[in-house]
Amino acid sequence: MRYLTAGESHGKAITAILEGIPANLKISKEDIDRDLARRQGGYGRGGRMKIETDQINILSGIRGGKTLGSPITLQIENNDWENWQDVMAAFGNSGYDQEEITIKKETKIKHVKPKVTKPRPGHADLAGSLKYNQEDIRNILERASARETAMRVAVGAIAKTFLRNFGIEVAGHVLQVGRVALDKELDIDLDEIRERSEDSPLRCVDKEVTQQMIEEIDQCKTEGNSLGGIFEIRTTALPIGLGSHVQWDRKLDARLTAALMSIQAIKGVEVGLGFEAGKRWGSKVHDEIFYEDRFYRKSNNAGGIEGGMSNGEPLVLRAAMKPIPTLYKPLSSIDLESKEEFKASVERSDVTAVPAASVVGEAVVAIELAKVFLEKFGGDSIEEIRTNYENYLAMVRER
């Protein structure tokens, strides 16, 4: 299973081609659109979310609500495209022959200079412009934008549907925004985590902590600043043996952490205890093994992975997101052309996007799990894969 995304933040559309999904998997457009809407929610989001109401278009690979086994082409149109056609035109001058282009956004008039030469600290602007030898930073920022994650959420929704056929569920929730953190142990199941987080504007399972997070965001916005945070991804128990110990790039934890780190603005990932494991004695880290009709653990400090393989327990992953680098009180930078110092411009107005990032985190984890699942139990149809899976479970039970 593999996929590629394409498209720019203010282009006509973003797209993906997903290959390797088996035939006869039932797909619901409503499920995909629901996850797209979840990604756009969350207290602290900015004006772009008012413009875009993402809906998936399926261009190939699904017929009558079932996959065909052929590549699936997905598309999300950018509703703001009509206001950016002159700037983002594939051919012509893209407005470079004008001093500035007037763009209508909602009821306001925004003047956009044809060429962006001022890199924003914390963005891909400077490194990308130098690497790709671009005079216009817009050629970098349009693709580096987190707008691209909408398509990963759509692909992830299909991966979740696939996993659900085998009893595997994936759910994310927010542990921390800025200085406000959920500091209690979660002794609730995945269904309750999902239910509580869906009821929270910050995808936090605790109502009191949610309110404290809202107050933190409001204070930060008043001061023209931004906030990061930490989210957690959990799953139901996985079958033993997804991933492999035999090569570095086949290890399940390596693949999952790489997927989470690939999300824009993520700066750290933990599995299970994570960094806390480096502070404890071994007897307080490793999960003892027991047997009663099956192998099981009474703790899950490993986060469901040992030796690069799933060990039969639920996955527990956490990711830290840095504060959004676009600030209302902008930081200093240097103009690419003039080399003069300036204060960075405001391109987006989110205060925090941690709740949205948790939804993207669900998607990329589901995608990687679907990949390793298909590698182990592969087949061309959902029925063939189910047979392979059930045979494997029977073999494990007999050990």
TIMIFI-983121 format. One record per residue (C-alpha): x, y, z; residue number from 1; residue in three letters. Coordinates in nm, 3 decimals, padded with zeros to 5 digits, m for minus. Layout:
% TIMIFI-983121
- X;Y;Z;i;aa
- X;Y;Z;NUM;ala
...
***
This chain:
% TIMIFI-983121
- X;Y;Z;i;aa
- 00.000;00.000;00.000;1;met
- 00.132;00.344;m00.090;2;arg
- 00.004;00.693;m00.157;3;tyr
- 00.115;01.030;m00.287;4;leu
- m00.045;01.370;m00.233;5;thr
- m00.023;01.673;m00.462;6;ala
- m00.149;02.029;m00.465;7;gly
- m00.090;02.374;m00.322;8;glu
- m00.264;02.554;m00.037;9;ser
- m00.426;02.811;m00.271;10;his
- m00.425;02.597;m00.583;11;gly
- m00.735;02.460;m00.754;12;lys
- m00.741;02.136;m00.554;13;ala
- m00.537;01.892;m00.350;14;ile
- m00.527;01.531;m00.460;15;thr
- m00.397;01.186;m00.369;16;ala
- m00.353;00.852;m00.538;17;ile
- m00.386;00.558;m00.301;18;leu
- m00.270;00.219;m00.428;19;glu
- m00.285;m00.121;m00.262;20;gly
- m00.625;m00.115;m00.095;21;ile
- m00.780;m00.458;m00.163;22;pro
- m01.099;m00.513;m00.357;23;ala
- m01.445;m00.534;m00.199;24;asn
- m01.379;m00.300;00.094;25;leu
- m01.696;m00.102;00.165;26;lys
- m01.625;00.273;00.172;27;ile
- m01.849;00.551;00.300;28;ser
- m01.807;00.904;00.163;29;lys
- m01.970;01.030;00.482;30;glu
- m01.695;00.873;00.695;31;asp
- m01.426;01.050;00.494;32;ile
- m01.607;01.385;00.505;33;asp
- m01.661;01.345;00.880;34;arg
- m01.288;01.313;00.942;35;asp
- m01.220;01.610;00.712;36;leu
- m01.461;01.818;00.922;37;ala
- m01.293;01.698;01.244;38;arg
- m00.958;01.820;01.111;39;arg
- m01.101;02.167;01.051;40;gln
- m01.245;02.204;01.400;41;gly
- m01.092;02.303;01.731;42;gly
- m01.085;02.614;01.946;43;tyr
- m00.812;02.853;01.837;44;gly
- m00.836;02.800;01.461;45;arg
- m00.822;03.090;01.215;46;gly
- m01.002;03.237;00.914;47;gly
- m00.912;02.972;00.653;48;arg
- m01.140;02.723;00.829;49;met
- m01.435;02.956;00.762;50;lys
- m01.357;02.953;00.390;51;ile
- m01.294;02.582;00.333;52;glu
- m01.560;02.320;00.400;53;thr
- m01.381;02.013;00.274;54;asp
- m01.572;01.746;00.082;55;gln
- m01.406;01.447;m00.082;56;ile
- m01.440;01.370;m00.452;57;asn
- m01.358;01.013;m00.556;58;ile
- m01.235;01.004;m00.915;59;leu
- m01.139;00.638;m00.946;60;ser
- m01.101;00.305;m00.769;61;gly
- m01.445;00.282;m00.605;62;ile
- m01.769;00.167;m00.764;63;arg
- m02.102;00.115;m00.593;64;gly
- m01.945;00.193;m00.256;65;gly
- m01.680;m00.079;m00.283;66;lys
- m01.313;m00.066;m00.374;67;thr
- m01.207;m00.228;m00.701;68;leu
- m00.849;m00.313;m00.606;69;gly
- m00.724;m00.048;m00.850;70;ser
- m00.571;00.289;m00.751;71;pro
- m00.810;00.524;m00.569;72;ile
- m00.792;00.888;m00.676;73;thr
- m00.912;01.141;m00.419;74;leu
- m00.961;01.514;m00.466;75;gln
- m01.058;01.806;m00.243;76;ile
- m01.135;02.132;m00.420;77;glu
- m01.008;02.454;m00.263;78;asn
- m01.306;02.686;m00.228;79;asn
- m01.074;02.987;m00.215;80;asp
- m00.929;02.908;m00.560;81;trp
- m01.148;03.163;m00.740;82;glu
- m00.982;03.439;m00.538;83;asn
- m00.630;03.315;m00.614;84;trp
- m00.645;03.219;m00.983;85;gln
- m00.431;03.509;m01.099;86;asp
- m00.166;03.446;m00.834;87;val
- m00.156;03.067;m00.868;88;met
- m00.211;03.027;m01.244;89;ala
- m00.019;02.733;m01.392;90;ala
- 00.062;02.934;m01.706;91;phe
- 00.109;03.304;m01.778;92;gly
- 00.266;03.564;m01.555;93;asn
- 00.078;03.472;m01.238;94;ser
- 00.027;03.842;m01.180;95;gly
- 00.397;03.930;m01.186;96;tyr
- 00.336;04.211;m01.436;97;asp
- 00.125;04.397;m01.179;98;gln
- 00.240;04.585;m00.873;99;glu
- m00.015;04.398;m00.665;100;glu
- m00.319;04.179;m00.710;101;ile
- m00.648;04.256;m00.540;102;thr
- m00.810;03.949;m00.387;103;ile
- m01.161;03.939;m00.249;104;lys
- m01.180;03.734;00.067;105;lys
- m01.521;03.724;00.234;106;glu
- m01.625;04.093;00.261;107;thr
- m01.272;04.229;00.280;108;lys
- m01.027;04.332;00.008;109;ile
- m00.677;04.200;00.048;110;lys
- m00.381;04.327;m00.154;111;his
- m00.132;04.051;m00.230;112;val
- 00.208;04.133;m00.371;113;lys
- 00.287;03.904;m00.663;114;pro
- 00.623;03.793;m00.524;115;lys
- 00.695;03.694;m00.164;116;val
- 01.054;03.764;m00.062;117;thr
- 01.030;03.778;00.316;118;lys
- 01.084;03.441;00.488;119;pro
- 00.893;03.377;00.811;120;arg
- 01.084;03.227;01.105;121;pro
- 00.969;02.874;01.185;122;gly
- 00.843;02.803;00.832;123;his
- 00.998;02.622;00.534;124;ala
- 01.032;02.961;00.358;125;asp
- 01.406;03.027;00.378;126;leu
- 01.544;02.673;00.356;127;ala
- 01.303;02.581;00.075;128;gly
- 01.372;02.894;m00.129;129;ser
- 01.747;02.842;m00.113;130;leu
- 01.727;02.465;m00.174;131;lys
- 01.500;02.494;m00.479;132;tyr
- 01.655;02.820;m00.605;133;asn
- 01.327;03.013;m00.594;134;gln
- 01.297;03.390;m00.599;135;glu
- 00.933;03.374;m00.489;136;asp
- 00.878;03.214;m00.148;137;ile
- 00.516;03.140;m00.242;138;arg
- 00.652;02.853;m00.454;139;asn
- 00.761;02.695;m00.123;140;ile
- 00.499;02.799;00.131;141;leu
- 00.205;02.684;m00.081;142;glu
- 00.316;02.320;m00.072;143;arg
- 00.474;02.329;00.276;144;ala
- 00.140;02.444;00.419;145;ser
- m00.052;02.216;00.657;146;ala
- m00.336;02.236;00.404;147;arg
- m00.174;01.923;00.257;148;glu
- m00.276;01.727;00.567;149;thr
- m00.640;01.738;00.459;150;ala
- m00.557;01.480;00.195;151;met
- m00.370;01.262;00.445;152;arg
- m00.681;01.268;00.663;153;val
- m00.888;01.149;00.365;154;ala
- m00.645;00.865;00.294;155;val
- m00.639;00.787;00.666;156;gly
- m01.018;00.758;00.672;157;ala
- m00.997;00.478;00.416;158;ile
- m00.719;00.312;00.616;159;ala
- m00.938;00.330;00.930;160;lys
- m01.223;00.163;00.743;161;thr
- m00.989;m00.117;00.639;162;phe
- m00.857;m00.168;00.995;163;leu
- m01.207;m00.162;01.140;164;arg
- m01.282;m00.481;00.945;165;asn
- m01.031;m00.652;01.174;166;phe
- m01.138;m00.496;01.503;167;gly
- m00.867;m00.228;01.508;168;ile
- m00.974;00.125;01.603;169;glu
- m00.759;00.440;01.619;170;val
- m00.840;00.747;01.830;171;ala
- m00.656;01.066;01.923;172;gly
- m00.698;01.322;02.199;173;his
- m00.516;01.629;02.328;174;val
- m00.306;01.603;02.644;175;leu
- m00.162;01.954;02.660;176;gln
- m00.198;02.302;02.511;177;val
- 00.071;02.548;02.611;178;gly
- 00.121;02.530;02.989;179;arg
- m00.210;02.350;03.057;180;val
- m00.181;01.972;03.071;181;ala
- m00.394;01.672;03.158;182;leu
- m00.178;01.533;03.439;183;asp
- m00.390;01.237;03.544;184;lys
- m00.364;00.874;03.430;185;glu
- m00.631;00.777;03.179;186;leu
- m00.822;00.477;03.310;187;asp
- m01.088;00.475;03.038;188;ile
- m01.130;00.265;02.726;189;asp
- m01.089;00.380;02.367;190;leu
- m01.460;00.431;02.308;191;asp
- m01.483;00.670;02.602;192;glu
- m01.170;00.855;02.493;193;ile
- m01.329;00.903;02.152;194;arg
- m01.665;01.010;02.295;195;glu
- m01.520;01.262;02.540;196;arg
- m01.273;01.410;02.292;197;ser
- m01.544;01.452;02.028;198;glu
- m01.749;01.655;02.279;199;asp
- m01.458;01.889;02.356;200;ser
- m01.365;02.193;02.141;201;pro
- m01.003;02.106;02.213;202;leu
- m01.036;01.728;02.184;203;arg
- m00.946;01.693;02.554;204;cys
- m01.121;01.421;02.757;205;val
- m01.146;01.634;03.073;206;asp
- m01.399;01.922;03.082;207;lys
- m01.217;02.118;03.353;208;glu
- m00.884;02.094;03.172;209;val
- m01.057;02.190;02.846;210;thr
- m01.178;02.514;03.005;211;gln
- m00.827;02.589;03.134;212;gln
- m00.692;02.533;02.783;213;met
- m00.948;02.775;02.639;214;ile
- m00.840;03.041;02.890;215;glu
- m00.475;02.979;02.796;216;glu
- m00.558;03.024;02.426;217;ile
- m00.758;03.342;02.489;218;asp
- m00.472;03.496;02.687;219;gln
- m00.222;03.396;02.420;220;cys
- m00.435;03.548;02.144;221;lys
- m00.467;03.875;02.337;222;thr
- m00.087;03.894;02.349;223;glu
- m00.053;03.822;01.976;224;gly
- 00.120;03.490;02.035;225;asn
- 00.066;03.121;01.949;226;ser
- 00.065;02.788;02.130;227;leu
- 00.178;02.433;02.073;228;gly
- 00.093;02.122;02.269;229;gly
- 00.090;01.744;02.291;230;ile
- m00.160;01.492;02.158;231;phe
- m00.187;01.118;02.208;232;glu
- m00.290;00.843;01.965;233;ile
- m00.423;00.514;02.098;234;arg
- m00.556;00.199;01.937;235;thr
- m00.739;m00.112;02.043;236;thr
- m00.517;m00.418;02.092;237;ala
- m00.323;m00.517;01.781;238;leu
- m00.237;m00.869;01.666;239;pro
- 00.107;m00.980;01.774;240;ile
- 00.374;m00.947;01.507;241;gly
- 00.302;m00.639;01.296;242;leu
- 00.634;m00.492;01.187;243;gly
- 00.966;m00.676;01.211;244;ser
- 01.293;m00.680;01.403;245;his
- 01.506;m00.788;01.106;246;val
- 01.574;m00.449;00.942;247;gln
- 01.570;m00.094;01.074;248;trp
- 01.313;00.031;00.823;249;asp
- 01.068;m00.253;00.898;250;arg
- 01.040;m00.176;01.270;251;lys
- 00.685;m00.072;01.356;252;leu
- 00.785;00.199;01.603;253;asp
- 01.028;00.350;01.352;254;ala
- 00.759;00.366;01.085;255;arg
- 00.493;00.510;01.316;256;leu
- 00.720;00.775;01.465;257;thr
- 00.841;00.876;01.118;258;ala
- 00.480;00.915;01.006;259;ala
- 00.397;01.135;01.306;260;leu
- 00.714;01.341;01.264;261;met
- 00.617;01.405;00.902;262;ser
- 00.317;01.612;01.016;263;ile
- 00.387;01.983;00.985;264;gln
- 00.514;02.140;01.313;265;ala
- 00.568;01.811;01.502;266;ile
- 00.900;01.824;01.691;267;lys
- 00.895;01.512;01.909;268;gly
- 00.732;01.167;01.933;269;val
- 00.711;00.916;02.217;270;glu
- 00.609;00.550;02.227;271;val
- 00.465;00.421;02.555;272;gly
- 00.660;00.571;02.845;273;leu
- 00.883;00.751;02.596;274;gly
- 01.144;00.972;02.763;275;phe
- 01.015;00.875;03.105;276;glu
- 01.163;00.528;03.046;277;ala
- 01.510;00.683;03.062;278;gly
- 01.447;00.800;03.419;279;lys
- 01.324;00.474;03.576;280;arg
- 01.484;00.150;03.690;281;trp
- 01.423;m00.143;03.458;282;gly
- 01.184;m00.311;03.700;283;ser
- 00.956;m00.007;03.667;284;lys
- 00.972;m00.001;03.286;285;val
- 00.937;m00.348;03.138;286;his
- 00.595;m00.511;03.115;287;asp
- 00.582;m00.855;03.278;288;glu
- 00.437;m01.140;03.070;289;ile
- 00.150;m01.361;03.189;290;phe
- m00.050;m01.641;03.032;291;tyr
- m00.414;m01.748;03.064;292;glu
- m00.542;m01.889;02.735;293;asp
- m00.322;m01.625;02.574;294;arg
- m00.011;m01.417;02.644;295;phe
- m00.091;m01.082;02.805;296;tyr
- 00.050;m00.797;03.015;297;arg
- m00.084;m00.616;03.320;298;lys
- 00.093;m00.293;03.218;299;ser
- 00.168;m00.131;02.884;300;asn
- 00.477;00.084;02.940;301;asn
- 00.611;m00.033;02.603;302;ala
- 00.315;00.128;02.428;303;gly
- 00.228;m00.193;02.246;304;gly
- 00.562;m00.237;02.068;305;ile
- 00.870;m00.446;02.156;306;glu
- 01.163;m00.516;01.926;307;gly
- 01.000;m00.324;01.644;308;gly
- 00.688;m00.546;01.651;309;met
- 00.340;m00.518;01.798;310;ser
- 00.320;m00.726;02.117;311;asn
- m00.057;m00.770;02.137;312;gly
- m00.130;m00.465;02.352;313;glu
- m00.285;m00.133;02.238;314;pro
- m00.059;00.127;02.079;315;leu
- 00.015;00.440;02.281;316;val
- 00.190;00.722;02.093;317;leu
- 00.238;01.090;02.176;318;arg
- 00.351;01.380;01.958;319;ala
- 00.462;01.731;02.053;320;ala
- 00.361;02.018;01.824;321;met
- 00.552;02.345;01.827;322;lys
- 00.362;02.677;01.842;323;pro
- 00.234;02.804;01.508;324;ile
- 00.517;03.022;01.372;325;pro
- 00.293;03.296;01.229;326;thr
- 00.245;03.555;01.503;327;leu
- 00.040;03.873;01.532;328;tyr
- 00.349;04.019;01.697;329;lys
- 00.585;03.905;01.422;330;pro
- 00.949;03.805;01.468;331;leu
- 01.248;03.952;01.287;332;ser
- 01.378;03.815;00.958;333;ser
- 01.579;03.920;00.650;334;ile
- 01.441;03.997;00.304;335;asp
- 01.579;03.757;00.042;336;leu
- 01.637;04.031;m00.216;337;glu
- 01.730;04.343;m00.023;338;ser
- 01.893;04.161;00.275;339;lys
- 01.726;04.420;00.495;340;glu
- 01.575;04.332;00.830;341;glu
- 01.195;04.331;00.862;342;phe
- 00.914;04.199;01.080;343;lys
- 00.761;03.880;00.939;344;ala
- 00.418;03.909;00.776;345;ser
- 00.105;03.727;00.892;346;val
- m00.002;03.452;00.649;347;glu
- m00.243;03.264;00.881;348;arg
- m00.420;03.352;01.203;349;ser
- m00.451;03.030;01.404;350;asp
- m00.350;03.056;01.769;351;val
- m00.317;02.679;01.799;352;thr
- m00.389;02.378;01.581;353;ala
- m00.314;02.097;01.827;354;val
- m00.670;01.952;01.812;355;pro
- m00.651;01.940;01.432;356;ala
- m00.305;01.784;01.450;357;ala
- m00.445;01.503;01.665;358;ser
- m00.689;01.417;01.385;359;val
- m00.402;01.415;01.134;360;val
- m00.210;01.197;01.381;361;gly
- m00.494;00.944;01.380;362;glu
- m00.478;00.937;01.000;363;ala
- m00.105;00.880;00.959;364;val
- m00.101;00.612;01.230;365;val
- m00.394;00.435;01.062;366;ala
- m00.216;00.452;00.726;367;ile
- 00.102;00.294;00.861;368;glu
- m00.093;00.025;01.046;369;leu
- m00.285;m00.059;00.730;370;ala
- 00.045;m00.086;00.542;371;lys
- 00.206;m00.329;00.787;372;val
- m00.119;m00.525;00.817;373;phe
- m00.131;m00.573;00.442;374;leu
- 00.236;m00.670;00.435;375;glu
- 00.169;m00.950;00.683;376;lys
- m00.176;m01.067;00.573;377;phe
- m00.176;m00.948;00.213;378;gly
- m00.421;m01.048;m00.056;379;gly
- m00.612;m00.897;m00.346;380;asp
- m00.955;m00.894;m00.180;381;ser
- m01.082;m00.822;00.168;382;ile
- m01.210;m01.182;00.186;383;glu
- m00.867;m01.330;00.110;384;glu
- m00.700;m01.105;00.371;385;ile
- m00.958;m01.203;00.633;386;arg
- m00.885;m01.573;00.571;387;thr
- m00.510;m01.513;00.604;388;asn
- m00.565;m01.315;00.923;389;tyr
- m00.789;m01.575;01.087;390;glu
- m00.544;m01.854;01.000;391;asn
- m00.261;m01.658;01.163;392;tyr
- m00.464;m01.592;01.480;393;leu
- m00.545;m01.963;01.502;394;ala
- m00.176;m02.050;01.469;395;met
- m00.082;m01.804;01.746;396;val
- m00.351;m01.941;01.978;397;arg
- m00.211;m02.294;01.936;398;glu
- 00.134;m02.194;02.063;399;arg
***
